[in-house]
């Protein structure tokens, strides 16, 4: 039969069909139910323990109301291994129980893959247990939590579809884990955020990128100069211009070093620059003699203060 569908009234639905259908609703550990089937070790021999909790396993519900101790096989004397604690559905036995899947010892051991079939055994992994060579007890740090929850989503969502309220977010990769109480995230915003983070990371990894040496005799400041230290080194007279296109954010600053032998002048052209008891939109200020310094600070839109060894031209 190439096509089939279910459930329908007065038509028998098998356990396997029900299980396949219900699996689409979700599966995993139930959030907030008892102790969420947490696996732990407490140095009491070759065993781990599983706290109480509930889970949905391929459409079948499981509940454990008391702590369960699970014995592990004796450690290998030559190599370590990784065991796996699972919740296992066995429809032939009409049961769901906790089980330990013993790993294969090896120099670089990996856990056995979980079994997940549509009609037979189906396992949900709770934890991985590192069993050291010759171990006689399991420490707390040997347990790696691998639980996932019924509400967890696994898949791909296009950026244009991410809108609305996100109450809890877990993003694997370079993992973001936490609560986003309310968010509307447009695709363009995500792109801009990644771009901004890249810029920040580049600045952190190369803090000297904000130190600039300028050997020219003329420079009009722009918003890209915010936060920079600019060292002017020309032997000739040099002019730094501050105009409306400078467009600094309020509170932003740029440090200016007069390291050249030529006179360094800061010229206002449209923007308001105040220094040495004078405010001007079309005048100039000198920055001391060679090796003097000044700071240009934005105090309002197109309005700046020039602080340092300043003279009025």
Beta strands, then each sheet from edge to edge (+ up, - down):
strand 1: 28-29
strand 2: 39-40
strand 3: 47-50
strand 4: 53-57
strand 5: 60-64
strand 6: 68-71
strand 7: 81-90
strand 8: 95-101
strand 9: 122-131
strand 10: 143-145
strand 11: 169-171
strand 12: 176-178
strand 13: 211-214
strand 14: 218-220
strand 15: 229-232
strand 16: 238-243
strand 17: 253-258
strand 18: 264-269
strand 19: 272-275
strand 20: 278-280
strand 21: 284-287
strand 22: 292-300
strand 23: 303-308
strand 24: 310-312
sheet 1: 1+ 4- 5+
sheet 2: 2+ 3- 6+
sheet 3: 8+ 7- 9+ 10-
sheet 4: 11+ 12-
sheet 5: 13+ 15+ 17+ 22- 23+ 19+ 20-
sheet 6: 14+ 16+ 18+ 21- 24+
end
